[in-house]
Amino acid sequence: MGLSGLLAAVLANATTIIAIDKLVKKYDFADINEAFADSESGVTLKPVVIF
């Protein structure tokens, strides 16, 4: 398996390797300050603000 095949295999199984839902948290726009605070404190790695 070449490098591109390995990359394809990793990407195909990315949701099982990396728990994306544990890294990303959605916030309503009204909670934007909480999103910033959670990001800074490490509660979430990727806050997503929904408009």
PDB file of all heavy atoms in Angstrom:
ATOM      1  N   MET A   1       0.855  -1.176   0.000  1.00  0.00           N
ATOM      2  CA  MET A   1       0.000   0.000   0.000  1.00  0.00           C
ATOM      3  C   MET A   1       0.895   1.231   0.000  1.00  0.00           C
ATOM      4  O   MET A   1       1.768   1.362   0.830  1.00  0.00           O
ATOM      5  CB  MET A   1      -0.896  -0.018   1.247  1.00  0.00           C
ATOM      6  CG  MET A   1      -1.734   1.205   1.410  1.00  0.00           C
ATOM      7  SD  MET A   1      -2.745   1.322   2.934  1.00  0.00           S
ATOM      8  CE  MET A   1      -3.476  -0.255   3.109  1.00  0.00           C
ATOM      9  N   GLY A   2       0.652   2.099  -0.933  1.00  0.00           N
ATOM     10  CA  GLY A   2       1.429   3.330  -1.012  1.00  0.00           C
ATOM     11  C   GLY A   2       0.927   4.363  -0.024  1.00  0.00           C
ATOM     12  O   GLY A   2      -0.037   4.144   0.716  1.00  0.00           O
ATOM     13  N   LEU A   3       1.588   5.486  -0.018  1.00  0.00           N
ATOM     14  CA  LEU A   3       1.219   6.564   0.893  1.00  0.00           C
ATOM     15  C   LEU A   3      -0.206   7.044   0.646  1.00  0.00           C
ATOM     16  O   LEU A   3      -0.958   7.260   1.589  1.00  0.00           O
ATOM     17  CB  LEU A   3       2.202   7.726   0.746  1.00  0.00           C
ATOM     18  CG  LEU A   3       1.989   8.907   1.679  1.00  0.00           C
ATOM     19  CD1 LEU A   3       2.062   8.463   3.140  1.00  0.00           C
ATOM     20  CD2 LEU A   3       3.014   9.992   1.421  1.00  0.00           C
ATOM     21  N   SER A   4      -0.611   7.151  -0.613  1.00  0.00           N
ATOM     22  CA  SER A   4      -1.967   7.615  -0.907  1.00  0.00           C
ATOM     23  C   SER A   4      -3.007   6.598  -0.443  1.00  0.00           C
ATOM     24  O   SER A   4      -4.072   6.970   0.033  1.00  0.00           O
ATOM     25  CB  SER A   4      -2.137   7.914  -2.388  1.00  0.00           C
ATOM     26  OG  SER A   4      -1.948   6.734  -3.149  1.00  0.00           O
ATOM     27  N   GLY A   5      -2.686   5.309  -0.551  1.00  0.00           N
ATOM     28  CA  GLY A   5      -3.593   4.272  -0.068  1.00  0.00           C
ATOM     29  C   GLY A   5      -3.728   4.301   1.445  1.00  0.00           C
ATOM     30  O   GLY A   5      -4.809   4.131   1.994  1.00  0.00           O
ATOM     31  N   LEU A   6      -2.617   4.531   2.126  1.00  0.00           N
ATOM     32  CA  LEU A   6      -2.632   4.630   3.585  1.00  0.00           C
ATOM     33  C   LEU A   6      -3.446   5.837   4.023  1.00  0.00           C
ATOM     34  O   LEU A   6      -4.264   5.746   4.935  1.00  0.00           O
ATOM     35  CB  LEU A   6      -1.201   4.728   4.121  1.00  0.00           C
ATOM     36  CG  LEU A   6      -1.060   4.905   5.621  1.00  0.00           C
ATOM     37  CD1 LEU A   6      -1.649   3.705   6.359  1.00  0.00           C
ATOM     38  CD2 LEU A   6       0.399   5.082   5.993  1.00  0.00           C
ATOM     39  N   LEU A   7      -3.236   6.960   3.356  1.00  0.00           N
ATOM     40  CA  LEU A   7      -3.995   8.165   3.676  1.00  0.00           C
ATOM     41  C   LEU A   7      -5.489   7.938   3.457  1.00  0.00           C
ATOM     42  O   LEU A   7      -6.308   8.327   4.291  1.00  0.00           O
ATOM     43  CB  LEU A   7      -3.512   9.350   2.843  1.00  0.00           C
ATOM     44  CG  LEU A   7      -4.218  10.677   3.081  1.00  0.00           C
ATOM     45  CD1 LEU A   7      -4.091  11.104   4.538  1.00  0.00           C
ATOM     46  CD2 LEU A   7      -3.665  11.746   2.168  1.00  0.00           C
ATOM     47  N   ALA A   8      -5.844   7.290   2.383  1.00  0.00           N
ATOM     48  CA  ALA A   8      -7.250   7.000   2.098  1.00  0.00           C
ATOM     49  C   ALA A   8      -7.845   6.100   3.178  1.00  0.00           C
ATOM     50  O   ALA A   8      -8.980   6.308   3.621  1.00  0.00           O
ATOM     51  CB  ALA A   8      -7.389   6.348   0.727  1.00  0.00           C
ATOM     52  N   ALA A   9      -7.085   5.110   3.638  1.00  0.00           N
ATOM     53  CA  ALA A   9      -7.569   4.214   4.685  1.00  0.00           C
ATOM     54  C   ALA A   9      -7.765   4.965   6.000  1.00  0.00           C
ATOM     55  O   ALA A   9      -8.752   4.748   6.702  1.00  0.00           O
ATOM     56  CB  ALA A   9      -6.594   3.060   4.879  1.00  0.00           C
ATOM     57  N   VAL A  10      -6.841   5.837   6.326  1.00  0.00           N
ATOM     58  CA  VAL A  10      -6.960   6.618   7.561  1.00  0.00           C
ATOM     59  C   VAL A  10      -8.167   7.538   7.492  1.00  0.00           C
ATOM     60  O   VAL A  10      -8.950   7.623   8.434  1.00  0.00           O
ATOM     61  CB  VAL A  10      -5.676   7.428   7.835  1.00  0.00           C
ATOM     62  CG1 VAL A  10      -5.890   8.441   8.937  1.00  0.00           C
ATOM     63  CG2 VAL A  10      -4.531   6.491   8.191  1.00  0.00           C
ATOM     64  N   LEU A  11      -8.348   8.222   6.373  1.00  0.00           N
ATOM     65  CA  LEU A  11      -9.481   9.135   6.237  1.00  0.00           C
ATOM     66  C   LEU A  11     -10.805   8.393   6.244  1.00  0.00           C
ATOM     67  O   LEU A  11     -11.796   8.890   6.780  1.00  0.00           O
ATOM     68  CB  LEU A  11      -9.348   9.973   4.965  1.00  0.00           C
ATOM     69  CG  LEU A  11      -8.205  10.995   4.984  1.00  0.00           C
ATOM     70  CD1 LEU A  11      -8.118  11.695   3.638  1.00  0.00           C
ATOM     71  CD2 LEU A  11      -8.373  11.993   6.106  1.00  0.00           C
ATOM     72  N   ALA A  12     -10.838   7.203   5.689  1.00  0.00           N
ATOM     73  CA  ALA A  12     -12.066   6.418   5.668  1.00  0.00           C
ATOM     74  C   ALA A  12     -12.483   6.010   7.073  1.00  0.00           C
ATOM     75  O   ALA A  12     -13.666   5.843   7.354  1.00  0.00           O
ATOM     76  CB  ALA A  12     -11.886   5.183   4.792  1.00  0.00           C
ATOM     77  N   ASN A  13     -11.517   5.856   7.954  1.00  0.00           N
ATOM     78  CA  ASN A  13     -11.806   5.429   9.323  1.00  0.00           C
ATOM     79  C   ASN A  13     -11.574   6.543  10.333  1.00  0.00           C
ATOM     80  O   ASN A  13     -11.444   6.282  11.527  1.00  0.00           O
ATOM     81  CB  ASN A  13     -10.939   4.227   9.685  1.00  0.00           C
ATOM     82  CG  ASN A  13     -11.289   3.026   8.852  1.00  0.00           C
ATOM     83  OD1 ASN A  13     -12.436   2.618   8.826  1.00  0.00           O
ATOM     84  ND2 ASN A  13     -10.319   2.470   8.153  1.00  0.00           N
ATOM     85  N   ALA A  14     -11.539   7.776   9.890  1.00  0.00           N
ATOM     86  CA  ALA A  14     -11.196   8.904  10.764  1.00  0.00           C
ATOM     87  C   ALA A  14     -12.154   9.053  11.934  1.00  0.00           C
ATOM     88  O   ALA A  14     -11.747   9.402  13.029  1.00  0.00           O
ATOM     89  CB  ALA A  14     -11.139  10.197   9.965  1.00  0.00           C
ATOM     90  N   THR A  15     -13.425   8.770  11.727  1.00  0.00           N
ATOM     91  CA  THR A  15     -14.375   8.948  12.830  1.00  0.00           C
ATOM     92  C   THR A  15     -14.171   7.914  13.924  1.00  0.00           C
ATOM     93  O   THR A  15     -14.523   8.162  15.071  1.00  0.00           O
ATOM     94  CB  THR A  15     -15.827   8.885  12.332  1.00  0.00           C
ATOM     95  OG1 THR A  15     -16.037   7.661  11.653  1.00  0.00           O
ATOM     96  CG2 THR A  15     -16.128  10.055  11.421  1.00  0.00           C
ATOM     97  N   THR A  16     -13.604   6.769  13.591  1.00  0.00           N
ATOM     98  CA  THR A  16     -13.337   5.782  14.628  1.00  0.00           C
ATOM     99  C   THR A  16     -11.986   6.021  15.289  1.00  0.00           C
ATOM    100  O   THR A  16     -11.791   5.674  16.443  1.00  0.00           O
ATOM    101  CB  THR A  16     -13.392   4.351  14.072  1.00  0.00           C
ATOM    102  OG1 THR A  16     -12.449   4.221  13.018  1.00  0.00           O
ATOM    103  CG2 THR A  16     -14.773   4.021  13.548  1.00  0.00           C
ATOM    104  N   ILE A  17     -11.067   6.619  14.570  1.00  0.00           N
ATOM    105  CA  ILE A  17      -9.745   6.896  15.116  1.00  0.00           C
ATOM    106  C   ILE A  17      -9.782   8.146  15.996  1.00  0.00           C
ATOM    107  O   ILE A  17      -9.239   8.169  17.092  1.00  0.00           O
ATOM    108  CB  ILE A  17      -8.712   7.079  13.990  1.00  0.00           C
ATOM    109  CG1 ILE A  17      -8.545   5.764  13.231  1.00  0.00           C
ATOM    110  CG2 ILE A  17      -7.381   7.554  14.533  1.00  0.00           C
ATOM    111  CD1 ILE A  17      -7.737   5.888  11.973  1.00  0.00           C
ATOM    112  N   ILE A  18     -10.451   9.174  15.519  1.00  0.00           N
ATOM    113  CA  ILE A  18     -10.550  10.444  16.230  1.00  0.00           C
ATOM    114  C   ILE A  18     -12.024  10.692  16.521  1.00  0.00           C
ATOM    115  O   ILE A  18     -12.831  10.734  15.605  1.00  0.00           O
ATOM    116  CB  ILE A  18      -9.997  11.608  15.384  1.00  0.00           C
ATOM    117  CG1 ILE A  18      -8.548  11.349  15.003  1.00  0.00           C
ATOM    118  CG2 ILE A  18     -10.143  12.924  16.117  1.00  0.00           C
ATOM    119  CD1 ILE A  18      -8.008  12.319  13.986  1.00  0.00           C
ATOM    120  N   ALA A  19     -12.356  10.850  17.774  1.00  0.00           N
ATOM    121  CA  ALA A  19     -13.747  11.112  18.158  1.00  0.00           C
ATOM    122  C   ALA A  19     -14.061  12.588  17.896  1.00  0.00           C
ATOM    123  O   ALA A  19     -13.951  13.431  18.781  1.00  0.00           O
ATOM    124  CB  ALA A  19     -13.975  10.752  19.603  1.00  0.00           C
ATOM    125  N   ILE A  20     -14.439  12.896  16.664  1.00  0.00           N
ATOM    126  CA  ILE A  20     -14.690  14.274  16.250  1.00  0.00           C
ATOM    127  C   ILE A  20     -15.734  14.933  17.144  1.00  0.00           C
ATOM    128  O   ILE A  20     -15.597  16.097  17.526  1.00  0.00           O
ATOM    129  CB  ILE A  20     -15.154  14.328  14.773  1.00  0.00           C
ATOM    130  CG1 ILE A  20     -14.114  13.732  13.855  1.00  0.00           C
ATOM    131  CG2 ILE A  20     -15.520  15.753  14.362  1.00  0.00           C
ATOM    132  CD1 ILE A  20     -12.828  14.494  13.767  1.00  0.00           C
ATOM    133  N   ASP A  21     -16.774  14.188  17.514  1.00  0.00           N
ATOM    134  CA  ASP A  21     -17.827  14.769  18.329  1.00  0.00           C
ATOM    135  C   ASP A  21     -17.340  15.169  19.717  1.00  0.00           C
ATOM    136  O   ASP A  21     -17.961  15.982  20.387  1.00  0.00           O
ATOM    137  CB  ASP A  21     -19.014  13.817  18.434  1.00  0.00           C
ATOM    138  CG  ASP A  21     -18.648  12.476  19.040  1.00  0.00           C
ATOM    139  OD1 ASP A  21     -17.527  11.997  18.781  1.00  0.00           O
ATOM    140  OD2 ASP A  21     -19.482  11.898  19.751  1.00  0.00           O
ATOM    141  N   LYS A  22     -16.220  14.632  20.162  1.00  0.00           N
ATOM    142  CA  LYS A  22     -15.652  15.010  21.458  1.00  0.00           C
ATOM    143  C   LYS A  22     -14.796  16.271  21.336  1.00  0.00           C
ATOM    144  O   LYS A  22     -14.524  16.928  22.327  1.00  0.00           O
ATOM    145  CB  LYS A  22     -14.785  13.888  22.019  1.00  0.00           C
ATOM    146  CG  LYS A  22     -15.489  12.574  22.161  1.00  0.00           C
ATOM    147  CD  LYS A  22     -16.469  12.589  23.294  1.00  0.00           C
ATOM    148  CE  LYS A  22     -17.030  11.197  23.462  1.00  0.00           C
ATOM    149  NZ  LYS A  22     -18.233  11.137  24.197  1.00  0.00           N
ATOM    150  N   LEU A  23     -14.372  16.604  20.137  1.00  0.00           N
ATOM    151  CA  LEU A  23     -13.507  17.762  19.920  1.00  0.00           C
ATOM    152  C   LEU A  23     -14.273  19.021  19.554  1.00  0.00           C
ATOM    153  O   LEU A  23     -13.805  20.123  19.799  1.00  0.00           O
ATOM    154  CB  LEU A  23     -12.508  17.461  18.800  1.00  0.00           C
ATOM    155  CG  LEU A  23     -11.603  16.255  18.994  1.00  0.00           C
ATOM    156  CD1 LEU A  23     -10.760  16.039  17.747  1.00  0.00           C
ATOM    157  CD2 LEU A  23     -10.727  16.423  20.209  1.00  0.00           C
ATOM    158  N   VAL A  24     -15.448  18.835  18.955  1.00  0.00           N
ATOM    159  CA  VAL A  24     -16.236  19.954  18.447  1.00  0.00           C
ATOM    160  C   VAL A  24     -17.487  20.115  19.297  1.00  0.00           C
ATOM    161  O   VAL A  24     -18.141  19.142  19.637  1.00  0.00           O
ATOM    162  CB  VAL A  24     -16.646  19.702  16.977  1.00  0.00           C
ATOM    163  CG1 VAL A  24     -17.539  20.812  16.462  1.00  0.00           C
ATOM    164  CG2 VAL A  24     -15.417  19.548  16.105  1.00  0.00           C
ATOM    165  N   LYS A  25     -17.800  21.353  19.659  1.00  0.00           N
ATOM    166  CA  LYS A  25     -19.023  21.644  20.406  1.00  0.00           C
ATOM    167  C   LYS A  25     -19.712  22.823  19.741  1.00  0.00           C
ATOM    168  O   LYS A  25     -19.070  23.798  19.380  1.00  0.00           O
ATOM    169  CB  LYS A  25     -18.690  21.973  21.865  1.00  0.00           C
ATOM    170  CG  LYS A  25     -19.910  22.155  22.734  1.00  0.00           C
ATOM    171  CD  LYS A  25     -19.526  22.331  24.198  1.00  0.00           C
ATOM    172  CE  LYS A  25     -20.773  22.570  25.036  1.00  0.00           C
ATOM    173  NZ  LYS A  25     -20.426  22.859  26.440  1.00  0.00           N
ATOM    174  N   LYS A  26     -21.027  22.704  19.572  1.00  0.00           N
ATOM    175  CA  LYS A  26     -21.811  23.760  18.927  1.00  0.00           C
ATOM    176  C   LYS A  26     -22.423  24.684  19.975  1.00  0.00           C
ATOM    177  O   LYS A  26     -22.855  24.243  21.030  1.00  0.00           O
ATOM    178  CB  LYS A  26     -22.918  23.151  18.075  1.00  0.00           C
ATOM    179  CG  LYS A  26     -22.394  22.334  16.921  1.00  0.00           C
ATOM    180  CD  LYS A  26     -23.524  21.716  16.129  1.00  0.00           C
ATOM    181  CE  LYS A  26     -22.972  20.824  15.043  1.00  0.00           C
ATOM    182  NZ  LYS A  26     -24.040  20.118  14.330  1.00  0.00           N
ATOM    183  N   TYR A  27     -22.438  25.972  19.644  1.00  0.00           N
ATOM    184  CA  TYR A  27     -22.990  26.999  20.524  1.00  0.00           C
ATOM    185  C   TYR A  27     -23.917  27.891  19.718  1.00  0.00           C
ATOM    186  O   TYR A  27     -23.621  28.217  18.578  1.00  0.00           O
ATOM    187  CB  TYR A  27     -21.873  27.880  21.095  1.00  0.00           C
ATOM    188  CG  TYR A  27     -20.883  27.145  21.960  1.00  0.00           C
ATOM    189  CD1 TYR A  27     -19.788  26.496  21.395  1.00  0.00           C
ATOM    190  CD2 TYR A  27     -21.031  27.110  23.334  1.00  0.00           C
ATOM    191  CE1 TYR A  27     -18.874  25.817  22.181  1.00  0.00           C
ATOM    192  CE2 TYR A  27     -20.108  26.437  24.133  1.00  0.00           C
ATOM    193  CZ  TYR A  27     -19.044  25.794  23.552  1.00  0.00           C
ATOM    194  OH  TYR A  27     -18.142  25.122  24.331  1.00  0.00           O
ATOM    195  N   ASP A  28     -25.014  28.311  20.328  1.00  0.00           N
ATOM    196  CA  ASP A  28     -25.854  29.342  19.725  1.00  0.00           C
ATOM    197  C   ASP A  28     -25.088  30.653  19.763  1.00  0.00           C
ATOM    198  O   ASP A  28     -24.217  30.862  20.612  1.00  0.00           O
ATOM    199  CB  ASP A  28     -27.169  29.499  20.497  1.00  0.00           C
ATOM    200  CG  ASP A  28     -28.090  28.312  20.311  1.00  0.00           C
ATOM    201  OD1 ASP A  28     -28.059  27.695  19.226  1.00  0.00           O
ATOM    202  OD2 ASP A  28     -28.830  27.997  21.264  1.00  0.00           O
ATOM    203  N   PHE A  29     -25.429  31.563  18.848  1.00  0.00           N
ATOM    204  CA  PHE A  29     -24.734  32.844  18.795  1.00  0.00           C
ATOM    205  C   PHE A  29     -24.837  33.589  20.125  1.00  0.00           C
ATOM    206  O   PHE A  29     -23.898  34.259  20.539  1.00  0.00           O
ATOM    207  CB  PHE A  29     -25.281  33.709  17.657  1.00  0.00           C
ATOM    208  CG  PHE A  29     -24.535  34.994  17.503  1.00  0.00           C
ATOM    209  CD1 PHE A  29     -23.251  35.002  16.966  1.00  0.00           C
ATOM    210  CD2 PHE A  29     -25.089  36.198  17.899  1.00  0.00           C
ATOM    211  CE1 PHE A  29     -22.540  36.188  16.820  1.00  0.00           C
ATOM    212  CE2 PHE A  29     -24.395  37.396  17.762  1.00  0.00           C
ATOM    213  CZ  PHE A  29     -23.120  37.383  17.221  1.00  0.00           C
ATOM    214  N   ALA A  30     -25.955  33.432  20.809  1.00  0.00           N
ATOM    215  CA  ALA A  30     -26.140  34.109  22.102  1.00  0.00           C
ATOM    216  C   ALA A  30     -25.127  33.621  23.147  1.00  0.00           C
ATOM    217  O   ALA A  30     -24.861  34.318  24.121  1.00  0.00           O
ATOM    218  CB  ALA A  30     -27.556  33.876  22.615  1.00  0.00           C
ATOM    219  N   ASP A  31     -24.564  32.427  22.945  1.00  0.00           N
ATOM    220  CA  ASP A  31     -23.607  31.849  23.886  1.00  0.00           C
ATOM    221  C   ASP A  31     -22.162  31.976  23.409  1.00  0.00           C
ATOM    222  O   ASP A  31     -21.296  31.193  23.799  1.00  0.00           O
ATOM    223  CB  ASP A  31     -23.940  30.368  24.111  1.00  0.00           C
ATOM    224  CG  ASP A  31     -25.322  30.172  24.680  1.00  0.00           C
ATOM    225  OD1 ASP A  31     -25.740  31.004  25.509  1.00  0.00           O
ATOM    226  OD2 ASP A  31     -25.997  29.193  24.308  1.00  0.00           O
ATOM    227  N   ILE A  32     -21.890  32.987  22.592  1.00  0.00           N
ATOM    228  CA  ILE A  32     -20.559  33.135  22.007  1.00  0.00           C
ATOM    229  C   ILE A  32     -19.478  33.323  23.076  1.00  0.00           C
ATOM    230  O   ILE A  32     -18.366  32.806  22.943  1.00  0.00           O
ATOM    231  CB  ILE A  32     -20.527  34.275  20.961  1.00  0.00           C
ATOM    232  CG1 ILE A  32     -19.238  34.184  20.133  1.00  0.00           C
ATOM    233  CG2 ILE A  32     -20.711  35.626  21.610  1.00  0.00           C
ATOM    234  CD1 ILE A  32     -19.231  35.061  18.897  1.00  0.00           C
ATOM    235  N   ASN A  33     -19.803  34.014  24.161  1.00  0.00           N
ATOM    236  CA  ASN A  33     -18.820  34.206  25.227  1.00  0.00           C
ATOM    237  C   ASN A  33     -18.475  32.882  25.907  1.00  0.00           C
ATOM    238  O   ASN A  33     -17.323  32.643  26.270  1.00  0.00           O
ATOM    239  CB  ASN A  33     -19.313  35.236  26.238  1.00  0.00           C
ATOM    240  CG  ASN A  33     -19.360  36.626  25.647  1.00  0.00           C
ATOM    241  OD1 ASN A  33     -18.544  36.972  24.794  1.00  0.00           O
ATOM    242  ND2 ASN A  33     -20.319  37.420  26.090  1.00  0.00           N
ATOM    243  N   GLU A  34     -19.462  32.027  26.076  1.00  0.00           N
ATOM    244  CA  GLU A  34     -19.225  30.694  26.637  1.00  0.00           C
ATOM    245  C   GLU A  34     -18.331  29.879  25.697  1.00  0.00           C
ATOM    246  O   GLU A  34     -17.455  29.143  26.143  1.00  0.00           O
ATOM    247  CB  GLU A  34     -20.546  29.969  26.869  1.00  0.00           C
ATOM    248  CG  GLU A  34     -20.385  28.581  27.439  1.00  0.00           C
ATOM    249  CD  GLU A  34     -21.701  27.836  27.578  1.00  0.00           C
ATOM    250  OE1 GLU A  34     -22.777  28.424  27.337  1.00  0.00           O
ATOM    251  OE2 GLU A  34     -21.639  26.654  27.925  1.00  0.00           O
ATOM    252  N   ALA A  35     -18.550  30.027  24.394  1.00  0.00           N
ATOM    253  CA  ALA A  35     -17.731  29.316  23.409  1.00  0.00           C
ATOM    254  C   ALA A  35     -16.266  29.732  23.526  1.00  0.00           C
ATOM    255  O   ALA A  35     -15.365  28.875  23.524  1.00  0.00           O
ATOM    256  CB  ALA A  35     -18.250  29.586  21.997  1.00  0.00           C
ATOM    257  N   PHE A  36     -16.016  31.028  23.643  1.00  0.00           N
ATOM    258  CA  PHE A  36     -14.641  31.508  23.808  1.00  0.00           C
ATOM    259  C   PHE A  36     -14.035  30.992  25.113  1.00  0.00           C
ATOM    260  O   PHE A  36     -12.891  30.546  25.149  1.00  0.00           O
ATOM    261  CB  PHE A  36     -14.588  33.042  23.775  1.00  0.00           C
ATOM    262  CG  PHE A  36     -14.565  33.617  22.398  1.00  0.00           C
ATOM    263  CD1 PHE A  36     -15.659  34.303  21.909  1.00  0.00           C
ATOM    264  CD2 PHE A  36     -13.447  33.475  21.586  1.00  0.00           C
ATOM    265  CE1 PHE A  36     -15.644  34.837  20.629  1.00  0.00           C
ATOM    266  CE2 PHE A  36     -13.414  34.015  20.307  1.00  0.00           C
ATOM    267  CZ  PHE A  36     -14.519  34.698  19.832  1.00  0.00           C
ATOM    268  N   ALA A  37     -14.802  31.049  26.189  1.00  0.00           N
ATOM    269  CA  ALA A  37     -14.306  30.601  27.490  1.00  0.00           C
ATOM    270  C   ALA A  37     -14.002  29.101  27.475  1.00  0.00           C
ATOM    271  O   ALA A  37     -12.975  28.656  28.008  1.00  0.00           O
ATOM    272  CB  ALA A  37     -15.327  30.924  28.578  1.00  0.00           C
ATOM    273  N   ASP A  38     -14.882  28.308  26.875  1.00  0.00           N
ATOM    274  CA  ASP A  38     -14.656  26.863  26.803  1.00  0.00           C
ATOM    275  C   ASP A  38     -13.431  26.533  25.959  1.00  0.00           C
ATOM    276  O   ASP A  38     -12.682  25.614  26.278  1.00  0.00           O
ATOM    277  CB  ASP A  38     -15.890  26.151  26.242  1.00  0.00           C
ATOM    278  CG  ASP A  38     -17.026  26.072  27.244  1.00  0.00           C
ATOM    279  OD1 ASP A  38     -16.836  26.481  28.408  1.00  0.00           O
ATOM    280  OD2 ASP A  38     -18.125  25.596  26.853  1.00  0.00           O
ATOM    281  N   SER A  39     -13.220  27.288  24.902  1.00  0.00           N
ATOM    282  CA  SER A  39     -12.048  27.074  24.060  1.00  0.00           C
ATOM    283  C   SER A  39     -10.771  27.392  24.832  1.00  0.00           C
ATOM    284  O   SER A  39      -9.792  26.646  24.790  1.00  0.00           O
ATOM    285  CB  SER A  39     -12.141  27.931  22.805  1.00  0.00           C
ATOM    286  OG  SER A  39     -10.994  27.784  22.013  1.00  0.00           O
ATOM    287  N   GLU A  40     -10.788  28.499  25.546  1.00  0.00           N
ATOM    288  CA  GLU A  40      -9.612  28.922  26.300  1.00  0.00           C
ATOM    289  C   GLU A  40      -9.292  27.962  27.445  1.00  0.00           C
ATOM    290  O   GLU A  40      -8.134  27.678  27.717  1.00  0.00           O
ATOM    291  CB  GLU A  40      -9.836  30.328  26.847  1.00  0.00           C
ATOM    292  CG  GLU A  40      -8.621  30.927  27.508  1.00  0.00           C
ATOM    293  CD  GLU A  40      -8.847  32.367  27.924  1.00  0.00           C
ATOM    294  OE1 GLU A  40      -9.818  32.621  28.677  1.00  0.00           O
ATOM    295  OE2 GLU A  40      -8.075  33.222  27.476  1.00  0.00           O
ATOM    296  N   SER A  41     -10.333  27.424  28.101  1.00  0.00           N
ATOM    297  CA  SER A  41     -10.118  26.542  29.249  1.00  0.00           C
ATOM    298  C   SER A  41      -9.861  25.089  28.844  1.00  0.00           C
ATOM    299  O   SER A  41      -9.482  24.287  29.677  1.00  0.00           O
ATOM    300  CB  SER A  41     -11.322  26.600  30.194  1.00  0.00           C
ATOM    301  OG  SER A  41     -12.454  25.999  29.589  1.00  0.00           O
ATOM    302  N   GLY A  42     -10.117  24.763  27.581  1.00  0.00           N
ATOM    303  CA  GLY A  42      -9.869  23.403  27.116  1.00  0.00           C
ATOM    304  C   GLY A  42     -11.069  22.487  27.172  1.00  0.00           C
ATOM    305  O   GLY A  42     -10.947  21.286  26.926  1.00  0.00           O
ATOM    306  N   VAL A  43     -12.243  23.034  27.476  1.00  0.00           N
ATOM    307  CA  VAL A  43     -13.464  22.216  27.483  1.00  0.00           C
ATOM    308  C   VAL A  43     -13.720  21.647  26.094  1.00  0.00           C
ATOM    309  O   VAL A  43     -14.119  20.497  25.945  1.00  0.00           O
ATOM    310  CB  VAL A  43     -14.678  23.044  27.970  1.00  0.00           C
ATOM    311  CG1 VAL A  43     -15.988  22.308  27.750  1.00  0.00           C
ATOM    312  CG2 VAL A  43     -14.505  23.391  29.440  1.00  0.00           C
ATOM    313  N   THR A  44     -13.476  22.445  25.085  1.00  0.00           N
ATOM    314  CA  THR A  44     -13.607  21.996  23.696  1.00  0.00           C
ATOM    315  C   THR A  44     -12.434  22.546  22.893  1.00  0.00           C
ATOM    316  O   THR A  44     -11.882  23.589  23.219  1.00  0.00           O
ATOM    317  CB  THR A  44     -14.948  22.454  23.085  1.00  0.00           C
ATOM    318  OG1 THR A  44     -15.094  21.869  21.793  1.00  0.00           O
ATOM    319  CG2 THR A  44     -15.042  23.956  22.953  1.00  0.00           C
ATOM    320  N   LEU A  45     -12.059  21.817  21.869  1.00  0.00           N
ATOM    321  CA  LEU A  45     -10.965  22.272  21.024  1.00  0.00           C
ATOM    322  C   LEU A  45     -11.449  23.125  19.863  1.00  0.00           C
ATOM    323  O   LEU A  45     -10.721  23.970  19.364  1.00  0.00           O
ATOM    324  CB  LEU A  45     -10.174  21.071  20.488  1.00  0.00           C
ATOM    325  CG  LEU A  45      -9.443  20.264  21.536  1.00  0.00           C
ATOM    326  CD1 LEU A  45      -8.733  19.092  20.895  1.00  0.00           C
ATOM    327  CD2 LEU A  45      -8.455  21.127  22.302  1.00  0.00           C
ATOM    328  N   LYS A  46     -12.695  22.877  19.430  1.00  0.00           N
ATOM    329  CA  LYS A  46     -13.222  23.615  18.284  1.00  0.00           C
ATOM    330  C   LYS A  46     -14.655  24.043  18.561  1.00  0.00           C
ATOM    331  O   LYS A  46     -15.595  23.303  18.308  1.00  0.00           O
ATOM    332  CB  LYS A  46     -13.174  22.745  17.025  1.00  0.00           C
ATOM    333  CG  LYS A  46     -13.629  23.451  15.768  1.00  0.00           C
ATOM    334  CD  LYS A  46     -12.724  24.591  15.437  1.00  0.00           C
ATOM    335  CE  LYS A  46     -13.160  25.261  14.142  1.00  0.00           C
ATOM    336  NZ  LYS A  46     -12.334  26.403  13.841  1.00  0.00           N
ATOM    337  N   PRO A  47     -14.840  25.238  19.113  1.00  0.00           N
ATOM    338  CA  PRO A  47     -16.212  25.716  19.290  1.00  0.00           C
ATOM    339  C   PRO A  47     -16.782  26.186  17.947  1.00  0.00           C
ATOM    340  O   PRO A  47     -16.098  26.872  17.196  1.00  0.00           O
ATOM    341  CB  PRO A  47     -16.062  26.885  20.264  1.00  0.00           C
ATOM    342  CG  PRO A  47     -14.673  27.351  20.079  1.00  0.00           C
ATOM    343  CD  PRO A  47     -13.860  26.150  19.666  1.00  0.00           C
ATOM    344  N   VAL A  48     -18.003  25.785  17.663  1.00  0.00           N
ATOM    345  CA  VAL A  48     -18.679  26.186  16.426  1.00  0.00           C
ATOM    346  C   VAL A  48     -19.887  27.008  16.815  1.00  0.00           C
ATOM    347  O   VAL A  48     -20.789  26.523  17.502  1.00  0.00           O
ATOM    348  CB  VAL A  48     -19.112  24.952  15.605  1.00  0.00           C
ATOM    349  CG1 VAL A  48     -19.886  25.378  14.371  1.00  0.00           C
ATOM    350  CG2 VAL A  48     -17.904  24.114  15.228  1.00  0.00           C
ATOM    351  N   VAL A  49     -19.899  28.274  16.394  1.00  0.00           N
ATOM    352  CA  VAL A  49     -20.993  29.176  16.719  1.00  0.00           C
ATOM    353  C   VAL A  49     -22.010  29.133  15.581  1.00  0.00           C
ATOM    354  O   VAL A  49     -21.675  29.351  14.427  1.00  0.00           O
ATOM    355  CB  VAL A  49     -20.496  30.610  16.959  1.00  0.00           C
ATOM    356  CG1 VAL A  49     -21.659  31.553  17.250  1.00  0.00           C
ATOM    357  CG2 VAL A  49     -19.483  30.631  18.098  1.00  0.00           C
ATOM    358  N   ILE A  50     -23.250  28.836  15.947  1.00  0.00           N
ATOM    359  CA  ILE A  50     -24.337  28.727  14.980  1.00  0.00           C
ATOM    360  C   ILE A  50     -25.112  30.049  14.961  1.00  0.00           C
ATOM    361  O   ILE A  50     -25.562  30.521  15.999  1.00  0.00           O
ATOM    362  CB  ILE A  50     -25.309  27.573  15.362  1.00  0.00           C
ATOM    363  CG1 ILE A  50     -24.545  26.265  15.561  1.00  0.00           C
ATOM    364  CG2 ILE A  50     -26.407  27.438  14.318  1.00  0.00           C
ATOM    365  CD1 ILE A  50     -23.846  25.749  14.345  1.00  0.00           C
ATOM    366  N   PHE A  51     -25.254  30.639  13.767  1.00  0.00           N
ATOM    367  CA  PHE A  51     -25.994  31.900  13.625  1.00  0.00           C
ATOM    368  C   PHE A  51     -27.448  31.620  13.404  1.00  0.00           C
ATOM    369  O   PHE A  51     -27.859  30.726  12.780  1.00  0.00           O
ATOM    370  CB  PHE A  51     -25.452  32.717  12.438  1.00  0.00           C
ATOM    371  CG  PHE A  51     -24.082  33.229  12.703  1.00  0.00           C
ATOM    372  CD1 PHE A  51     -22.957  32.515  12.311  1.00  0.00           C
ATOM    373  CD2 PHE A  51     -23.896  34.438  13.339  1.00  0.00           C
ATOM    374  CE1 PHE A  51     -21.681  32.991  12.539  1.00  0.00           C
ATOM    375  CE2 PHE A  51     -22.619  34.932  13.570  1.00  0.00           C
ATOM    376  CZ  PHE A  51     -21.512  34.202  13.179  1.00  0.00           C
TER     377      PHE A  51
END
